[in-house]
Structure formats: C-alpha cells, structure tokens
Amino acid sequence: GPMLDLYNMIGALIPTAGPTKAHPDDAYREGYATAVDDALKKVDQAPDASTAAIAFALETDEGMTFLRCWNEGDFDAIRREWPEAPDEVFEGADPLFKRSPSRASAG
C-alpha cells in the first residue's frame, strides 16, 4: 500500500537526506528515522499533512528539525523558519490553519 511505498521512499532517502556531510553518523539517521516515524503516527489524523511534511522534510535543509517541530505542533516555528513550506503540511494538522485566498492565488 501507500504506507509501504512511503517507508521505502524514506529508507532510500534518509542516508542522503539533508546535510549528511555534516552528520555522517548513524545517530543522525536514527534521529531522522524517529522523527519520520513520529510523523507517520499522525497519518490517521491528517494523512495528507503527514505525507506532505515528510516529503518537504526530505527536500529541505534541517529536515529533521522541521519534522520535530511539526510533530510537536510548533507550526509558528515552521512558518518562521521554513516560510516556503507548502500549505499542505498545515492542513488538517494545524487547528489554526486557514488557507488564505491571497496566498493561494499569489505566485
């Protein structure tokens, strides 16, 4: 199913995800895997947001930090530190999130 695909995708990406040259050790990968795992636990509540958060984390610098903020519901920090994060990571996960029409049409 899609969850297995997600796990495979993460498994393939984690060794090279983020600034690995700065974190060559297994502890970093384990921490990343834990952060991803925590995000996957929220798939039932907000499947789209959970998938979007993981996908975004794998693309951005400091993805593990991003995921930890997301897991803890620290969406203000995400808006501040990762302004480029897509609306999808908030929808269904952040109770205060309202998709702003101006933001949707801008770009």
Backbone hydrogen bonds in HBPLUS format (Angstrom, degrees):
<---DONOR---> <-ACCEPTOR-->    atom                        ^
c    i                          cat <-CA-CA->   ^        H-A-AA   ^      H-
h    n   atom  resd res      DA  || num        DHA   H-A  angle D-A-AA Bond
n    s   type  num  typ     dist DA aas  dist angle  dist       angle   num
A0005-ASP N   A0001-GLY O   3.22 MM   4  6.58 158.4  2.27 149.6 155.8     1
A0006-LEU N   A0002-PRO O   2.89 MM   4  6.16 152.2  1.97 146.2 153.9     2
A0007-TYR N   A0003-MET O   2.90 MM   4  6.25 158.3  1.95 150.3 155.6     3
A0008-ASN N   A0004-LEU O   2.88 MM   4  6.16 160.2  1.92 152.0 157.4     4
A0009-MET N   A0005-ASP O   2.82 MM   4  6.03 156.4  1.87 149.1 156.0     5
A0010-ILE N   A0006-LEU O   2.87 MM   4  6.12 162.5  1.90 152.9 157.4     6
A0011-GLY N   A0007-TYR O   2.78 MM   4  5.97 161.7  1.81 150.7 156.5     7
A0012-ALA N   A0008-ASN O   2.91 MM   4  6.10 149.4  2.00 144.3 152.1     8
A0013-LEU N   A0009-MET O   2.94 MM   4  6.15 142.3  2.08 141.9 152.9     9
A0013-LEU N   A0010-ILE O   3.03 MM   3  4.99 119.1  2.42  92.7 108.5    10
A0014-ILE N   A0010-ILE O   2.76 MM   4  5.70 166.0  1.78 164.3 164.3    11
A0016-THR N   A0013-LEU O   2.92 MM   3  5.56 139.8  2.08 120.2 131.3    12
A0017-ALA N   A0013-LEU O   2.71 MM   4  5.46 113.5  2.15 146.6 161.8    13
A0017-ALA N   A0014-ILE O   3.14 MM   3  4.75 149.3  2.24  95.2 104.6    14
A0020-THR N   A0018-GLY O   2.82 MM   2  5.61 134.1  2.03 109.7  95.3    15
A0022-ALA N   A0019-PRO O   3.06 MM   3  5.73 144.1  2.20 115.4 124.1    16
A0023-HIS N   A0020-THR O   2.83 MM   3  4.67 130.8  2.08  93.1 108.4    17
A0030-GLU N   A0026-ASP O   2.78 MM   4  6.06 158.6  1.83 156.0 162.8    18
A0031-GLY N   A0027-ALA O   2.84 MM   4  6.02 157.1  1.89 146.1 152.3    19
A0032-TYR N   A0028-TYR O   2.87 MM   4  6.12 155.1  1.93 148.8 156.1    20
A0033-ALA N   A0029-ARG O   2.80 MM   4  6.05 159.7  1.84 149.2 154.9    21
A0034-THR N   A0030-GLU O   2.88 MM   4  6.13 152.0  1.96 147.0 154.5    22
A0035-ALA N   A0031-GLY O   2.96 MM   4  6.22 157.8  2.01 147.1 152.7    23
A0036-VAL N   A0032-TYR O   2.89 MM   4  6.17 159.4  1.93 153.5 159.3    24
A0037-ASP N   A0033-ALA O   2.82 MM   4  5.98 154.0  1.89 142.9 150.9    25
A0038-ASP N   A0034-THR O   2.88 MM   4  6.16 155.7  1.93 151.1 156.7    26
A0039-ALA N   A0035-ALA O   3.07 MM   4  6.34 152.9  2.14 142.3 149.6    27
A0040-LEU N   A0036-VAL O   2.84 MM   4  6.17 149.4  1.93 148.3 157.6    28
A0041-LYS N   A0037-ASP O   3.07 MM   4  6.40 134.2  2.29 141.3 153.0    29
A0041-LYS N   A0038-ASP O   3.19 MM   3  5.19 131.9  2.43  93.0 105.7    30
A0042-LYS N   A0039-ALA O   3.03 MM   3  5.49 153.4  2.10 109.1 117.2    31
A0043-VAL N   A0040-LEU O   3.06 MM   3  5.18 163.8  2.09 110.2 113.0    32
A0046-ALA N   A0042-LYS O   2.96 MM   4  6.15 176.1  1.96 168.6 168.8    33
A0050-SER N   A0046-ALA O   2.85 MM   4  5.94 164.8  1.88 163.4 168.2    34
A0051-THR N   A0047-PRO O   3.04 MM   4  6.14 166.9  2.05 147.3 150.7    35
A0052-ALA N   A0048-ASP O   2.86 MM   4  5.99 160.7  1.90 148.4 154.7    36
A0053-ALA N   A0049-ALA O   2.78 MM   4  5.89 154.7  1.84 147.5 154.5    37
A0054-ILE N   A0050-SER O   3.06 MM   4  6.29 161.0  2.10 148.8 153.2    38
A0055-ALA N   A0051-THR O   2.91 MM   4  6.09 165.5  1.93 151.2 155.8    39
A0056-PHE N   A0052-ALA O   2.85 MM   4  5.97 159.7  1.89 147.4 153.2    40
A0057-ALA N   A0053-ALA O   2.88 MM   4  6.01 158.0  1.93 144.4 151.1    41
A0058-LEU N   A0054-ILE O   3.05 MM   4  6.27 151.4  2.13 149.1 155.5    42
A0059-GLU N   A0056-PHE O   2.97 MM   3  5.20 142.3  2.12 103.7 115.1    43
A0060-THR N   A0056-PHE O   3.02 MM   4  6.20 144.1  2.16 155.2 165.5    44
A0066-PHE N   A0062-GLU O   3.03 MM   4  6.36 159.9  2.07 151.4 157.6    45
A0067-LEU N   A0063-GLY O   2.90 MM   4  6.15 162.4  1.93 150.1 153.9    46
A0068-ARG N   A0064-MET O   2.99 MM   4  6.23 153.2  2.06 145.0 152.3    47
A0069-CYS N   A0065-THR O   3.00 MM   4  6.30 160.8  2.04 153.2 157.6    48
A0070-TRP N   A0066-PHE O   2.91 MM   4  6.19 159.6  1.95 151.0 157.4    49
A0071-ASN N   A0067-LEU O   2.74 MM   4  5.95 161.2  1.77 152.0 157.0    50
A0072-GLU N   A0068-ARG O   3.00 MM   4  6.15 148.0  2.10 143.4 151.7    51
A0074-ASP N   A0069-CYS O   2.81 MM   5  4.94 157.1  1.87 155.0 150.8    52
A0073-GLY N   A0070-TRP O   3.05 MM   3  5.03 153.1  2.12 100.5 108.9    53
A0078-ILE N   A0074-ASP O   3.33 MM   4  6.71 151.5  2.41 140.5 148.4    54
A0079-ARG N   A0075-PHE O   2.94 MM   4  6.23 159.3  1.98 148.8 153.3    55
A0080-ARG N   A0076-ASP O   2.99 MM   4  6.21 149.1  2.09 144.8 153.6    56
A0081-GLU N   A0077-ALA O   2.76 MM   4  5.88 172.5  1.76 158.2 160.2    57
A0082-TRP N   A0078-ILE O   2.70 MM   4  5.20 152.5  1.77 140.0 148.8    58
A0085-ALA N   A0082-TRP O   2.95 MM   3  5.55 168.3  1.97 123.2 125.9    59
A0089-VAL N   A0086-PRO O   3.12 MM   3  5.98 156.2  2.18 122.6 127.0    60
A0090-PHE N   A0087-ASP O   2.89 MM   3  5.52 152.0  1.97 119.4 127.9    61
A0091-GLU N   A0087-ASP O   3.16 MM   4  6.41 152.8  2.24 152.4 160.6    62
A0093-ALA N   A0090-PHE O   2.93 MM   3  5.21 145.0  2.06 118.8 129.6    63
A0094-ASP N   A0090-PHE O   2.76 MM   4  5.02 175.7  1.76 151.9 150.4    64
A0097-PHE N   A0094-ASP O   2.99 MM   3  5.32 159.5  2.03 113.1 119.9    65
A0103-ARG N   A0100-SER O   3.07 MM   3  5.34 120.2  2.44 102.2 116.3    66
A0104-ALA N   A0100-SER O   3.06 MM   4  6.34 152.1  2.14 152.3 160.9    67
A0105-SER N   A0101-PRO O   3.10 MM   4  6.30 153.8  2.17 151.3 156.4    68
A0106-ALA N   A0102-SER O   3.00 MM   4  6.02 137.8  2.18 138.6 150.0    69
